[in-house]
Amino acid sequence: MILRLICFWWLCAAISCDTIETNKYRDVFVNQSTGTQLEAIGVELDPHFLSQNVTRSDGSTAADWHYVVDRVKMMKIDKFRVMVLPHWYEPVNDNSDPHSSDPGKFTFDSQEMESLYKVLDLAQEEKMDVCIVLWGCPVYVSLLDPDYADVKTCFMADPDKEGWITGPVDYDEWAENFSMLIRYLIEERGYSCVNEITPMNEPDGGPLLTSDQYIEMVEILDARFKKDKLREKVRFNLSDNTDTRTFYLKDCAEHLPGIADIFNSHTYIFGYDTPNSEIFDWEKENVNIAAGAGKKHLVGEFGSDQCVSASRQRDIDRYDRGVLMTRLVLNFLNAGAAGVSYWSLIDQYYSKNANYQQMQQLGLWKYVKKAYIADSTYSHIKTDYEVRPQYYSYGLLTRFVEPGAEIYPLNLNEDFAIGTAFKDQTGKWSYLFANATDKSKFIAVHNKAANGKFKLFRYEKKFLPCLDEPIQAAESIRVNSHQLKVEIRANSVLLCRQE
């Protein structure tokens, strides 16, 4: 009798434990896609390394370019957003007639342009897409070629505007300048990777151009590209507005639906205390505005809200920034974005004569250690071109979330944890989660279309790879009854990839 009671108690305890184990998993379902296929998970790579950094004589060399090449290949990055300035190839106006160009006056062999070609060579080799952004018209110019030492400002700059850059004073000259650039890159150098343009970075800032002026400029640019038989070779990625000036996107969507191929906006207003709903709602509004013009929307630049200046964010070296950046991306994609581009790939100077405070330090990895000698972080830097933690987390996105993927939001009902399912063009599934809370989340993903085993890749502070090696699979688990049960550990990112 006693033995029977013991067996009964043991059986009850076992059933109770199994019930508790089962109940701790929250059910989430792969149901409705956003209806938008992913275009790309991209990065900004502005072409200054060889022209403005190697020429500083502070320790970097042309051979160091291999860090960019090797890491871009390891990360499998699909798209570059690339800055170009008009005086790099037209330091002085070729002539007074913007409708009749003098090719001999363009300096496509300048050092600045040669630095650009290295970026495009890499993109071409890796079959990437490139968006060329003609930034604007700098008020202060310093070219590397001594023959142009007397050129101190872009000839199209507006002398009545404050700031380092302005919109063009002559839209026809601007259109000629941009058309000559794209013609040369595509037709002369054969860069098929160049398939998208953005005319001006953040034109609403200042503003460089009012929305009415921007719309007029784009209409003239569109006509010029059609005249030069370039329009079908590149998409027009328009608006490029900053996060709080949604009116600019609305104006562009209303007046440029027949010219725009896609719209984009930038954001640096979301941080560690921002709930998912606020991030999602911001991008959902953008997506809806673009949809009103029959177009998709991208997030063309993003970072955290910890901005000190245009070149610094206080959290850049923090491990949990990697969790935040993933959470931002998943919110954007869940809201219907067609893609994202992180600012930016590398730390670098944008001018060889710039001081330390002007170095762009928002990269996935650092510049040469020597450059940071006056910084409080210097003693913690171990090597030149040292990667930051978010290099590993963003690599999970670029390596496994591929162009053409269908996007399925996963409803976790959490403010600071989020998930998304992706179905690639081969039918394979990936689930990506970011948990910014201090407790594990136990999730049972229900997906009738996914069977077999999944590899798990974890971004966790204690287990980051050495040097620049990408995160490897930590374990493999099997789908059971169309469910994949996973633990998303506190303050971590988890990617599950179907084998």
N, C-alpha and C positions, 0 to 999 in steps of 0.2 A: 504493500500500500504506500509506504513512504517513497519507494522507488518510483511508483507511478506519479506521485505528487511532484517529485523532483523533475521528472521528464516533462510533466505538464507545465510547470513553472519555466523550465528552460525553453520549451516551445513558444510559450507566450512572450517571453523576453526576446526571442529571436524574431518573432513576427513584429513586435513593437519596434525593435531596432531597424528592421527593414522598412517599416512604415515611416519612421522618422527620417531615414536615409532618403527615401523616395520623396517625402514631402518637402525636404529642404531645397529641392530644385524647382525653380520657377519655370513654367511652360511658356515658351515663345514660339511663334509660328511663322514660317516662311510663306507668306500669302501673296500680297499685291506688290508688284514692282512699281518704281516711280514712273515708268514709261520712258525714261531717258537712258540711253546707253552711254557708258562712260567714254569720254574722248581721251582723257589722259590725266595721270597724276604727274605734274611737271614741277620744274624749278626755274628760278631766275638764274641765268649765268651771263652776266654782263662782261664784255670782252676786254677787260683792263689788265689781266694778269701779266701778259707778256709786254704790253706797251707801257703800263704805268707802274708796275711792281718790280719786275725784273730790272728795269732801268733805274731804280732807286738806289741800287748798290747797298741794300741792307740785309743781304744774305740769301735772297731768292735767286734762282737761276732758271734759264729756259728749260733745263732738264727736269725741273720740278713739275712741269706741266703733266708729267706722267701720273701724278697723284689724282688730277682731275680725270684723266682718261681712264685709269684703272678703276676708280671708285664709281664713275658714271656707269661703266660696264657692269660692275658688281651689283650696283643698285638697279640696273635695268630701267633707267629713267627713259620715259617716252617722249618728253617734250621740253624744249627750252623756250623761255621768254627772254629775248635778247635786246639790250639797249644799243641804239646807234645814235650818234650825233651828226648833224648835217655838215659841219665844217671838217670832219675827218676826210671827206672826199670832195667837198666843194668849199675850200677855205675862203675863196673870193668868188663873187658872182661871175659865172662863165661869160655872161653878156647881159645886155639890158632887155633882151626879149625872151621871156620865159617860155614862149611857144616855139622857139628855135634854139636848140641846145648846141653847144660847142663841146663835143666829147673830149677834146684835147685839154680842156681847162679843168677836168675832174681828176683828182689825185687818188685813184683807186689802188695805188701802190704805196700809200703812206703806211707808217708803222702802226698807226691806229687801226687801219683797215687790215693789215696783215694779222694783227691780234684777233680781229673779228673772224678772219678766215680759219684760224685754228679752232675756234668754237664750232664753226659750221662744218669743218672737215670731220670733227668728231660726230656731230649730229648726222651727217651724211653717211658715215661709216656704220653707225648704229641704227640707221633707218628711223631716225627720230623725226618729229615735227618741230618746226621752228616758227615762232611768232616774232617778227622784227618790229620793234617799237621805236619809231623815230621820236625821240624824247621831247624835243622842243628846240628852242633857239637860245643857246647860252649867251648871257650878257658878257661874261668874261671867258676868254679863250686862251689856251696855251698849247700850241701844237709842238710836236717833237721835231718836226722838220725845221732846221734853222732858216731855210728859205722863206718860211712864213712866220718868222719871229715877230714881224710887225702886225700880224693879225691878232687883234685883242678882243674882238667881239664877232659873233655870227652876223653876217650881213642882213639876215632876216629878223634879227632880234628887235624888240620894241624898246626904244630908249626911254620911254615914259613909264615903263613898268619897273617895279622893285623886285628884288630877288635875283637868284643866279640864272634863272631861265624864264623865257617868255614864249608866248605864242608867236607865230609869224605875222609880220606886218603886211606881207603880200602873199595871198593864198595861191596865186598862180606860180610864183617862184617856189613856194613850198611843194606844190604838186610836181613841178619839174624836178626838183631835187630828189623827192621820194621816188618818183618814177624812174629816174636815171639809176638810182641805187638798186631797186628791185630788178630792173632790166639787166643790170650788170651781174648781179648775184645769180639770177636764174639762167639767163641766156648766154652770158659770157663764161661764167665759172661753173655752170651746170649744177647748182645747188637745188635739187628737187625737194630737199628738206624744207626749204623756205616756201611755205604755203599759206602764210597768214601774216597780216600786218595790223598794227595799231597806230593810228596817227596821233601822237602825243601821249605822254604819261600823265595821268591825273590832271586833265585839262581844267577840271573844276576847282583845283587848288589855287587860291589867289583872288580871282580865277586867272589862269593863263589865257583862257578864252571863255566868254559867257557861252551858255548853251546855244544861243542864236548864232554866235560867231562860229562855234564848233560845227554846227550843222551846215552852215554855208561853206566852211573849209572842206568838210567831208564831201559835199556835193561837187565841189570843184575837183577834188582829188579823184573821186569816182569817175568823172568825165575824162580826166587826163589818163587814168589807167585804161579806160575803154579805148580812147584814141590811140594809145600806145600798144594796144592788144595785150595787156597784162592782167586785165580784170578777172579773166577766167582762171588765171594761174594762182591767185591768192584770195583768201577770204578776208573780208573786212571785219575785224574784231573791235567793236566800238564802245563808246562811253568811257570805260576805264576810270570811272568815278570813284571817289573816296566813300567810305562807309556811311557817313551821316548825310550825304548830299544825294539822297535818292531822287530828288526832283530832276537832277541832271540825267539820270537814266530814263526817267519818265519822258523827258523832252526828246531824248534821242530815239526812244522806242516809238514815240508818236510821229516824229517827223522823218525818220530814216528807215522805215520798215522795208522799203524797196532797195536799200543800199546795204544795210547791215546784214552780215551772214550770221553773226553771233554777238552777244553783248557780254561785258564783264565789269565787275566792280572789285574794289580792294577793301580789306578790313583789318584794323588793329584796335578794336574796341572790346574784344572779349578776353576774359581771363579766368583765373582759377575759381572765382566766386560766381561766374556766370552760369546759370542753369541751362540745360540743353534747350529748353523751350525758347529762350531768348535768342540763341544762336540760330536755331531752326527757323524761327519766325522772320528774322532778318533776311535770310537767304530765300525763304519762301516768297516774300514780297518781291524780291528781285526776279525770281523765276516767273512769277505771275505777270510782272511788268513786261518782261521779254516775250512771254507767251502771247501777250496781247498784240505783239507785232509779228507773231508767228515764228519766233526765234528762241533759241536756247540761251542759257546764262552760265557763265563761268565765274569762279572766284580767281581773279587774275593775280592777286597778291594777298598774302595773309601772314599774320604773326600774332603775338600776344598783345595785351593792353599795357605791358610794362615798359612803355616807350620812355626813354630819356631824351632821345633826339631821333632824327631820321635814320641814324646809323647805329643806335644802341637800344637794347631792351634788357632790363635788369635781370631777367630770368634766363638769359641765353645759355648759361652753363648748367642749369638745374636739370636733374634727372626727370622731375615731374613735368618739365616742359614737353618732353616726348609724349607723355600721356595727354596733355592738353592739346597739342597739335593734332594728335590722332582724333581726339574728341571733336575738335573743330571740323576736321575734314569729314568725319562721318555725319555730323549734323548738316553740313553743306550738301552732301550727296543725298542724304535722306530727304532733304527738302526739295530735291529735283535738280541740283546743279549738274552740269554735264562734265565738270572737271575742276581741277584746282591747280594752282602754281604757287609753290612756297617761295618766299623771299628770305634768304637766297642761298645758293649752293655753297659759296665760299666766302671767307673773310678776305677782303682785298681793299687796296687803295684805288680810288677812282681818278686820282691825279698823282703823278710822281712827286709833285711838290707839296702834297697835302701833309698836314701835321697829324699826330697820332689820334687826336680827337675826331678827325675827319675820316678815319678808316672805317669802312663798313664792317661791322662785327656781328652780323646776323646769320653767318654761314653754318652749314652742317659740320664744317670743320674750320680750324684756325689757320692763320698765316704762319710764317716762320716765328719761332719762339722769341727770337731777339727783338722783334717788333713790339712785344708786350712788356718790355723790361720796366717801364714806369708804372705798370698796372699792378693792382693788388693781387691779381690772379697769376702773376708771373711765376711765383715759386711752385705753383701747382701744375704748371705745364711741363709735361715730360719730354715731348718731342716736337719737332717742326710739323706743321700740318696735322696737329692732333685732332681727332674727331670728337665731336660733342655727343652726349648721350642720345639726343634726338636723331642723330645720323642713323642709329640702329632702328628706331621706331618708324621713321619715315621710310626707311628701306623696306619694311614689311609692306607698306602700301605700294611702293614702286615695283617691288619684285613680284607681288602676287595679285594685285588688283590691276588687271590689264585692260587696254582699250577695247571697246566693244562689249564689255561686261554689262549684264543687266543688274540693276541695283534694287535690292529688297530690304527696306527698313525693318528692323526687328524691334518690337515694342517691349522695352524692359521696364517701362513705367518708373524710370529713375531720373533724378535731376542731374546727376553727375556720373552716371554710367550709361553706356550707349553701345548698340550693336547694329551691324549691317551684314546682310548676306549678299554675295556676288556670284553670279553664274557666268562663267567665261564662255567664249565662243566654241569651245570644245565640249561644253556641257558639264565641266567640273565646277564644284562649288567651293567657295571660301567664306568663312565667317570671321569677321573682325570685331573685336570688342575693346573698349577703353573704359577702365574703371578708375575714376579719380577719387574714390572714397577710401576710408581706412578699414573697410571690411570686405571680405571675399563675397562674390556674387556667384551663386550656383544656378546654372541655366540649363534647361533641357530644350534643345532646338529641335522642333518638329518640322520635318521636311520630307514629304512623300517621294520627292524626286531624287533624294540623296541616299545612297547606300554605301556599304563598304567601310573602309578605314579612313581616318583623317589624321594627318600629322599636326602636332601642336607646336607653335613657335611662340615663345614668351619673351616679352620685354619686361625685365625685372631688374631692379637696381643691383641686387647681389650677384646677378648672373650675366652681366653684360659681357660680350666677347672681348678678347684682347685685340689691341690695335684696331684695324679697320675691317676685320672679318665680319661678314654679315651674321645675323642670328641664325642658328641652326635649329632643327626640330628637336624638342626636348623629349617628346614621347609620341606614341601613336595609339589612338583609341578607335574602337569599332562602333558603328551605328547599330543600335538595338531597337527593333520595332519602329524604325523611322525616327528614332530620337538619338541625338548626340548630347550626352551629359558632360558638361565642362564646369570647371571652377575658374572664374576670373578673379585672380588674387588682388588684394588691396593695392591700389596705386600701381597698376600695371596695364599692359596691353597684351591681348591674346589673339593670335591668328590661327585659325583651324583651316587646313588645306586638304581637300579631298585627294586621296591617292589615286 
